[in-house]
């Protein structure tokens, strides 16, 4: 099967995202992770993903393949996260949920039906420059204490499921 598609060019409009959940990606490098995150967003009805400029290209073949078609249904934006998203979101009093190892258990945390879910790089987490913008630090608690962290795409799926279970 062959498909010829025009690559969409769209500009991020932060105020249009204020009444919904949006996934924010900070420097994800693995194409399979980004593709799986896009597919997961589509599964949960999340229509927008905002990526840092350093995140792997959404239209690279491995990302597109991993989305299993979801790349056609989810809008993906590449921006300067601080200037183009974090500052405007803060000015709009939006919740920014950061997935960090020292956060509050997502199962005990109050969650809003709208806001930004921030997922960091596979090995470095969320960039130090972005951490101050987080309004709610969340984590998925480990039940074994032996594993250092979860895969970024797996963590995104668990977080999205918990958010949606409360809608």
Steps between C-alpha positions, in 0.01 A plus 500: 500500500629842411358831616601844380421763760581864542690575821276737697636838605315642796572761763450429868215696660534446877163655597323245277647222718367627834191277524664168417792276586814548297815289510828690506820321397839624617785363286377146432760343269373148435272484193309203642425693819367804316293285264354304790422821689313636196307173469422508874377860476269399216369204704406731787355775278783746561522701180815708553863428583754778542867405459825675572700588191755232599244216497531237224322594175137389497525422128804275520410154366533321835277753679234485229505119504470489881192727493309239296308782327442717805739762359213596266261566792721671760651846445869518590671837548872574537576813701735662746327352806578785737427797274214356295323278755606521864489878532160536322355202693615653829345835404172315431521328843511155343602190693831355387539144627861387491584130513797493738648241732454722808135585435177412680337169415272549202247278676475741796542827310204718405486508120324749275316402180715756320863601510840401369662162572877546474712194418880525505790345314555125533823528698509858631138569591356850472751775420617710795382818326143367476467358853407838658189521280349179639198570720440137603781245531364152440651152497392144445602325821722194476379194683836323498748784561753313284435659160640847442232632265237416239527533124369845395223358280386253767494775762297722266245222454458444873470874567244549222296205628492647850394843373225351286373275779403814688313678220 
